[in-house]
Amino acid sequence: MDIYATNTAERAFSVLILFWALVALSSIIGSVSAAMTALRNMSADENKNFWMLRRYLKQMHIERSLTDRILKYLEFQQIKTHNKVTPGQVKLLASLSPIFQDELAHALMAPFLVDHPFFGYVGQADAITKTALYRICRVALVPSPCAQAEVLFNPGDEGLLMYFVKNGKFEYALSDGKSIDVHLGPKLWFSEACLWTEWRHRGWMVALEPSDAIGLSPAKFSDVFHFHPRPWYMAKHYGTEFVKYMNETPMSTLTDVMFNAQACKESLPIGDQANGEKFIDLRIANLWVPEGASAPVQDALGTGSAAVTSLVKGGAGV
């Protein structure tokens, strides 16, 4: 070029700039090449895994419809998690103190629980009671992803978890084949009876689209609420009223989406009217006990049909 160094300082400056440009360019090219190689390897691994799955299903002579449903579900899960960082990938999370772990779990999970009147009240009460909800979010919740048309539970299955809908949509059908005319969407719940007594499901819960539910373990729920007398009393009081309501309801109308606005509001430990009214306004059209539901009792539930007459562990499951 027409512009060139004319003295020692300018030549030194030119050499320095050329050296820096060479190093910077090499570094950028190397980083881009490494990133492209990693992406190709990831894509190759995913393609290989799906190819092996298709080959396995074909060798096992799995029918086409089931194969398509399995592949569609796994492709959905792959796309959903492709650009998301999972907790297992973040090694520093293990270094957090238990308090920070509780707070982080609460920030992630509490929004899906607090529309329920009991958990909503627990989350708004004093510091001791709030701690129970924080611990519930960290130790008692398990993910339950469902593919489209996947059955979460069947009539007669033992109730092991209470469920909250995280995303997607579910439909509930009684054991006589009748569907309840409402779809359960985000922040709604079902199978609450599992927390307070022995329970067997009264119908089918089916995912209408790829959905995620959050399961609440009754055993871990009980362990958490035992840590202090105050939350234990609250849970016992609410659970006792819930089972009392079940016992006063005809067996033929008990379902996995039981709800009674007045009974629910009155069973809150301190009669939080504002919270109860807000909850009723938002959810009364979504969960209820259908009148005249003709679900079989003995055939579907067997010996579990009498379980609602007594509380587990003598205190509403807690």
N, C-alpha and C positions, 0 to 999 in steps of 0.2 A: 504494500500500500504506500501511498505518497507520504504518509506521516510515519516517521521512524525516530528512534532515539538518537540523540546527538551527543550525549555525555554519559558519564558513568552512572549517575543517579537515575537518569531516565532508562538506561539499559537495565539496571537492577529492578526498577519498578516494572518494566515490561516482562522481565523473567518471572517476577513474583506473581503478576497477574496471570501469565500463561500457566504457571505451575498450579495456582489455585483453580483456574478454569478446568485444567486436566483432571485434578482430584475431584472437584465437584461434579463434573460431567460423568466421570467414572462411577462415582457413588450413586448418582441418580439412576444411571443406566443399570447398575447392579441391583438397586432396590426394586426398580420396575421389573427387571427380569426375574428376581426372586419371587415377587408377588404374583407374577403371571404363572410361574412354575407351580407355586402353591395352589393357585386357583385351578390349574389344570389337574393337579394331583387330587384335589378334593372332588372335582367333577368326575374324574376317572374312577375314584373310589365309590362315589354314589352310583354311577352307571354300572359298575361291576356288581355292587350289592343288589341292585334291582334286577340285573341280568341273572344273578344266582338265584334270587327269589323266584323269578319267572320260570327258570329251569326246574327248580325244586317242585313248584306247584304243578308244572306240566308232567314231571315224572311221577308224581303222586296221584295223577289223574283227578285233580281237583276241578270241580265243575266251573264252567266259564264265569257264571254270575258271581260266585264267591271269590274267584281270582280277581275279577274286576273291582269288587268292593274292597278287597284287601289292598290292592295296588293304589286305588284312589285314596284310601285313607292314609297310607304311608306317604304318598306324594304330597297330600295336604300337610301332614306333619312335617315333612322335609322342607316344604316351602315356608311354613310358619316359623320354623326354628333356624332357617338358613342364615338370616342376618341378625339373629338374637343371641345375646351372650347369656348362657345358662349359669346358674350359681356354681355348678361344679367346675366351670372354667375359671372362676375368679378365686384364686388361691388365697388372696388376702382376706376374704370373708371369714375364713377360719380363725383369723387373728383377732376378730372383733370380740369384745367382752360380751358376756351373756345379756347385759342390759341393752347394748347396741343391737345385738341380734334380735332381741324381743321387739325393739322399736322398729327395726327394719322389716321384720315379718309383719308387724301390725300395719305399717304403712302400705305393704303390698296386699294384704289379705282382708283387713278390716272393712274396706268399702263394700265387700261382697257379703258381709255378715250383719252389718249394723241396721239394715232395714228390718230385720227380725226384731220384734219388740223386746224380747229378753236380752239379746246380745246388744241391741241398741242402748238399752238402759245400763247394762254393765259397762259399756264404753263411755258413758257420760256421768257415771257416779264418782265416788271418791277415789283417791289414788290407789288404795288397797284393792278395790274392786276392779279398777282399770287394769291392774297388773294381771288379773286372771285372764282378761281378754287378750293381753299382749302374749301371755304364755300359750293360750289356745292357738293363736295364729302361728306360733313357732313350732309347737310340738304335736298338736292334735289334728292338723289338717293334712290330707293326702290328695294329690291330683287324681282325677278320674276322667281322662279324655275319652271321647266316644266318636266313632265314625258315623256317617249318615246311615240311618236305619238300624243302628246298633241298639240292642236291648240292654239297658243298664241293670235291670232286675226283672224277675218273673214272679207271678203269683205263687205264694207258698215258700219263696226263698226266705231264709232267715235274714232279718234286718240287722246289718252290721255297721252301717254308716248313716248319718244324717247328711243330706246333700244340699249344697248351695250352687246355683247356676252361675258360672263365671262368664261364659259367653256361649252363643248359639241358642238353640231352642229345643225343648223337649215336649213330648205329648204323653199324657197318661191315659191308659185304657184299663177299665175294670176287667175282672176275670171273666165276666160274661160277654166280653167283646165290645162293650159300650165305651166310647171315648168321652172324656170330660171336655166340654166345649171351651177349652182355654189352652193356650200354649205357655209353658213355663220358660220365661226368658231370664236375662241376667238379673242377679240379686234376689231372685225368688228361691224358694227352698221346698224340700219335700222329705218325707220319711222322718219327721221330727220325733215320732213315737219311739224310735230306736234309742234316743237319749234317755228316756224316762222309764222304760219298761221293756220286757221281752216282746218282740214284734216279728210278725211274718208279713211280707208284702201282700197287698190285696189286689194287685194288678200289674200291668206292664208299664215300664217307663222307657220310652223309645226316643232316640235322638232324631229330630227331623232334618238336621244338617250337621256337619262336623261341629262338635260342641265340646266344651270343657266344663266339668263339674268339680266341685271341691267337696271331698268327703270328710266329715267330722267323726272321729273315733269316740264312741261312748266311754271306753275304758280310760283313754287319755284325758277326755273331758272330766271324768270323775276324779282322776288323780290331780289335775290342775286345781279344781275347786275345793279340794281337801286342804290346800295349803294354808287357809285362814278361815276362821269360823264365819266371818261376814259373807263372803261369796258363797260359802257352803250353804248357809241358811237361805240365801236368796235363791239358789238353784233348787234346794229342797222344797221351798215354798212354791215356786213356779211349777216344778215337776209334779208335786202333789196335786195342785189344781188342774194341771193338764190331764193327769190320769183320772182324776175325779170326773172331769168333763167327758173323757172317753167312756168311763163306766156308765155315765148317765145318757150316753148316745146309743141308739139302737145298733146292734152289731152289724146289721145289714148296710148301714150307712157309713161305717168306718172305712176310710181310705188312706192312702199314703199322702194325700194332700189335705189332711184335716185342717180346718181353720174355722174358728168362731170369733168374730171381732170382739163381742162383748166379754166372752169368757177370757180371751187373751188379754184384754185391757185390765180386767179385774184381777188377774193373777199376777200382774206386775207387783213387785214387793212393796212399793210405796204408793201405788195407784197414780203413776205419772200420767195425768190426763192429757197433757199437751203432747207427749210422745205417743200415747195411745191413739189420740185423734188423728195425728199426722199419719201414723201407720195405717189406720183404718181407711183414711182417704186415699192412700196410695195403693193399697193392696187388697181391699175388700172384694174387688171384682176378679181377683186372680186365684185365691185359694179359699176353698170352702168345703163343707160336707154336703155332697149332692143329696137331695131328698129322693127317697125311693130307690137308691142304688141297690141293685139286686146281685151283689157279689156273694157267691157261696162261702159259707163260714167253715164248716167242718172239712169239706173236701179240699179247699184251698189252704186252710191254715192248720188243720190237724190239731195236735195237742196245744199248739201255740195260741189257739183262739181264746183260751181262758187266761192267758198270761197278763192281759191288761187289767185284771182284777187285783194285782199286787205290784208293789214297787220293787225294783231291783235293789238289793243291799239295804232295804228298809228305809231308804230316804231319797226317793225320786232319782235313783241311779247314782246318787252322790252321797 
